[in-house]
Amino acid sequence: MDTVELLQHLVRMDTCAAGERQALRFLADLLEPAGFSCHFEDYLPADRRMDACNLYAVLNEGAKGEALFFGGHIDTVPVAASSWSIPPFAAEIRGDRLYGRGAVDMKSGLAAFVSAALEAAPLIEDRELILHIYGGEEHGCLGSRVAKKAIAASSAAVAIIAEPTNARPLVGHRGAFWLDLRTRGVAAHASMPEKGENALAKMLPVANRLLDYRLPDVSHPYLGTGTFVVSTLHAGINSNSVPDSALLTIDIRTVPGQKSVEILGDIENIVRNEAALEVTVDLEPVWTDPELPWVKRVRGICGDLLGDTVGIETVAFFTDAASVRQTLGGIPIVILGPGEPALAHKVDEWCSITQLLTVEKMYARIIRDWYQGQISEDSD
């Protein structure tokens, strides 16, 4: 099937809250006949659904030499309660737009790199080409964090993460540091509060102190500054009961030079043991020197196909690139994929078919560039 048909197949598979294994099995069935060794890794997420899964596909597994790595995720956010004008899993095409949940974030990127890899596979004889497709990215990169052993064991020397970037090659994003704070109390009828112990009352002084906190004063020339948000507060089960538990969450985005361990120490000093503190996500910022030779070549390939000069660009949201960077250290990583990032998670999500096919060509040329000498100049 061609890349557009592949994307339609993927969008028609609902991977919002389940279905990851089914979709990954479908991709493995395409990759294995082309010579890819496919391995699945199951994991048990917080909601305990049983089909949470990663797929690791390696061409010429065990071959020597430095490999090119493509990564992305199969899961999507749920369909919003507000009405879609087009069925979210129909993968309907109208003009240049393919609509559906995941069309942008990020099944279009998967379709493009799987297609490019399948085309290149017969021409790469003695080196690995690595494709990692994760579940659980929308839950703090859960799948790629589970995949650390597989990432560490790989021969990856450079990486492309196929998140939607409007076909622009990005060289970094901020890190993510998420915290849960919990207080406990004793439930009682609200008409007899003296019989209980109010967990929310314990949490509010902590929350007020946190609102005054400021991150270490660090700025990055391209990633800007970090952010600190007290994002949710939940307590109790109804209005006429004393709440016996309270949960507050914090979303922190960091830039190079801001260390999560130092921030955690600051938060612990603010909390003063008045709430239980748990780190739920700790992903470092990603920054790749845009002047590295491979990155410059990727930027040149993209510029040629876009007919535009490609500058030094980054994005605010985090991606599976953070897990790859934490595991493989300083390897060059470029975030590059089809789709307008602003359309991710939106009602009537859509991806431009023209851009999808342009990015497939980018991936094909990036593969050809990395495995030069094995793939002919006109292979894309």
HUJO-V214762 format. One record per run of one state. SS is the DSSP state (a for helix, b for strand, c for the rest). FROM is the first residue (numbers start at 0). TO is the last residue. If there is no record, write none. Layout:
SS_FROM_TO / SS_FROM_TO
This chain:
c_0_1 / a_2_10 / c_11_18 / a_19_33 / c_34_34 / b_35_41 / c_42_51 / b_52_58 / c_59_65 / b_66_72 / c_73_91 / b_92_93 / c_94_95 / b_96_98 / c_99_105 / a_106_120 / c_121_127 / b_128_133 / c_134_135 / a_136_138 / c_139_140 / a_141_145 / c_146_146 / a_147_152 / c_153_154 / b_155_160 / c_161_168 / b_169_172 / c_173_173 / b_174_183 / c_184_184 / b_185_185 / c_186_186 / b_187_188 / a_189_194 / c_195_195 / b_196_196 / c_197_197 / a_198_209 / c_210_217 / b_218_219 / c_220_222 / b_223_224 / c_225_225 / b_226_234 / c_235_239 / b_240_241 / c_242_243 / b_244_253 / c_254_258 / a_259_270 / c_271_274 / b_275_282 / c_283_284 / b_285_286 / c_287_291 / a_292_305 / c_306_311 / b_312_314 / c_315_319 / a_320_327 / c_328_330 / b_331_334 / c_335_339 / a_340_342 / c_343_348 / b_349_351 / a_352_369 / c_370_370 / b_371_371 / c_372_373 / b_374_374 / c_375_379
